[in-house]
Amino acid sequence: MATLTLSASYLLDEGSILVADPVLQLYREGLPDERHHYEGATLAPAFLDVHTHGCCGRDVMEASADALDAMGAFLARHGVGAYLPTTITAPRDATLRSLAGLARLLARPAVPGQAQPLGLHLEGPFLAHAKRGAHPAQDLLAPSIAFFDAMWDAAEGRVLLLTLAPELPGALDLIAHAVSRGVRVSIGHSDGAREDAEAAVAAGAVSATHTFNAMRGLGHREPGLLGAVLTEDRLYAELICDGLHVDPAMVKLFARAKPRRKVLLITDAMSATGMPDGTYKLGELSVQVAGGRCITGTNTLAGSTLTLDRGVRNYVRFAEVSLATALCTVTHNPARMLGLPVPAGYAVLSPAGDLLATYLDGRLLPHE
């Protein structure tokens, strides 16, 4: 495979976001005629999405090669170089079956030109009933080291991130146990208090799952888990920046509260992403999608149809931050949270923040 080469003067900014001035030229060695010019473009590492359930009509819980290949190709066209396939709460046997299938797929050699699955994010089943969102109530479980280990074994140790509610009995012991296995722990789907978040951080939790969503509302006398997420600088904090899950005014508040190096933009995308309105699956749930809103039951949001490049553009506008700051939330910040290098490859963005192209494995993947 030819090597991607840059031909431009550039400067380092915001943790190795590359900003070319005034013209960025990208070409592949040995292919001088295949040269691309991007006026005033910003070159960033390929994106990393730590929380995504599916896209292009496919769902992570299918645990099939066809599903992950379709997802990897779709994500790459939206600037993503790597991601964590994210599970949803399901019956025990179905969960273990999916994890075993995903482990086999993650053991495959990397597929050129696709976003690569780095490891798994387990969202559930150790979540609070009152803040379960779309997760099926009948399949939620109390935190259990034994069942976590069963999931770990089924996944062949390929779990990188675990979301749980820290106020549940046994949660703190499970956090410490997961951390001892090298797993990052994120707190969320929680009706907990500020003290529960503080105890979780002391036990080893490092992040918060889709801030504001599936959390007790912020109160001036009882700030709840959310109060700790917004003020505890040791915690990274995910955000779904689609304008539906969190109002733009609250996104601006969030950006002012959190250190910029602790913000993680995610998609929480489900299988309807990139597809027309209709009925889709999120795990075993049936989800109605209309105008970008993903609803299960009467009015419960069930994932999103957001792509990460659109999330970056929204964050620039909603939070009133620079493009370089927004790009760190999908590159260096999630990589630091996981303790991993940023994904290989590049995303090229216009001065307005529109994705122009992705380069993975020396391949040009134009934006859809």
QUISUL-V81575 format. One record per pair of residues at least 24 apart in sequence whose ideal C-beta (glycine too) atoms are under 7 Angstrom apart, sorted by sequence separation. I is the first residue (numbers start at 1). J is the second residue. If there is no record, write none. Layout:
BEGIN
i: <I;I>
j: <J;J>
END
This chain:
BEGIN
i: <4;5;159;160;162;165;166;167;239;241;270;3;17;18;60;143;161;163;165;167;175;179;189;190;191;237;239;2;3;18;60;61;142;144;148;163;166;188;211;231;233;236;237;238;239;240;323;2;17;60;61;142;143;165;172;176;188;208;211;213;230;235;237;239;240;2;142;143;145;172;175;176;197;207;210;211;230;236;238;240;2;61;122;145;148;152;167;175;193;194;196;206;207;208;209;233;148;166;175;194;198;206;207;208;210;323;49;52;143;166;172;193;194;197;201;207;47;83;85;145;193;197;213;270;273;46;47;48;51;53;82;87;166;192;194;201;270;272;46;47;48;49;50;52;81;82;83;84;166;194;201;212;269;270;273;46;48;51;53;63;80;81;84;85;86;87;88;89;120;190;197;210;268;269;82;84;87;88;89;268;269;61;64;68;76;84;86;122;127;128;267;269;316;63;76;89;120;126;127;187;212;63;72;76;119;120;121;124;126;128;166;267;65;75;119;120;121;122;123;128;267;313;73;119;122;267;312;313;63;69;72;118;126;72;211;265;72;267;69;126;89;163;265;309;88;89;265;91;126;244;68;90;244;89;242;265;89;103;99;103;106;102;103;96;100;135;96;99;103;95;99;133;210;245;132;207;96;131;210;131;245;131;128;130;127;128;242;128;240;242;251;255;265;260;264;265;240;252;255;263;251;252;261;251;252;260;242;264;51;241;248;263;264;50;243;262;242;261;241;264;241;84;84;241;133;131;131;123;236;236;1;50;207;206;134;134;184;184;134;134;133;133;134;160;51;90;88;90;88;74;59;58;50;55;57;51;52;53;54;50;51;52;53;54;55;49;51;52;53;54;56;49;55;56;57;54;55;56;59;61;118;59;59;80;53;78;79;78;79;78;113;113;112;53;113;112;113;49;47;82;81;81;81;79;79;78;79;81;42;77;48;76;44;47;48;47;50;76;45;48;44;48;50;77;76;77;77;48;48;45;46;45;46;46;46;47;45;46;44;43;44;43;44;17;41;42;41;41;14;17;38;13;14;17;40;46;15;14;46;41;15;38;36;26;28;4;4;3;1;2;1>
j: <28;29;183;184;186;189;190;191;263;265;294;28;42;43;85;168;186;188;190;192;200;204;214;215;216;262;264;28;29;44;86;87;168;170;174;189;192;214;237;257;259;262;263;264;265;266;349;29;44;87;88;169;170;192;199;203;215;235;238;240;257;262;264;266;267;30;170;171;173;200;203;204;225;235;238;239;258;264;266;268;31;90;151;174;177;181;196;204;222;223;225;235;236;237;238;262;178;196;205;224;228;236;237;238;240;353;80;83;174;197;203;224;225;228;232;238;79;115;117;177;225;229;245;302;305;79;80;81;84;86;115;120;199;225;227;234;303;305;80;81;82;83;84;86;115;116;117;118;200;228;235;246;303;304;307;81;83;86;88;98;115;116;119;120;121;122;123;124;155;225;232;245;303;304;118;120;123;124;125;304;305;98;101;105;113;121;123;159;164;165;304;306;353;101;114;127;158;164;165;225;250;102;111;115;158;159;160;163;165;167;205;306;105;115;159;160;161;162;163;168;307;353;114;160;163;308;353;354;105;111;114;160;168;115;254;308;116;311;114;171;135;209;311;355;135;136;312;139;174;292;117;139;293;139;292;315;140;154;151;155;158;155;156;150;154;189;151;154;158;151;155;189;266;301;189;264;154;189;268;190;304;191;189;191;189;190;304;191;304;306;315;319;329;325;329;330;306;318;321;329;318;319;328;319;320;328;311;333;121;311;318;333;334;121;314;333;314;333;314;337;315;160;161;318;214;214;215;209;333;337;112;161;337;337;282;285;337;338;296;300;300;301;302;338;238;283;282;284;283;274;271;271;264;269;271;266;267;268;269;266;267;268;269;270;271;266;268;269;270;271;273;267;273;274;275;273;274;275;281;283;340;282;283;308;282;307;308;308;309;309;360;361;361;303;363;363;365;308;308;343;343;344;345;347;355;355;358;360;323;358;330;358;327;330;331;331;334;360;331;334;331;335;338;365;365;367;368;342;343;342;343;343;344;345;346;347;346;347;346;346;347;348;349;324;348;349;349;350;324;327;348;324;325;328;351;358;328;328;360;356;332;356;364;359;362;359;362;362;361;362;362>
END
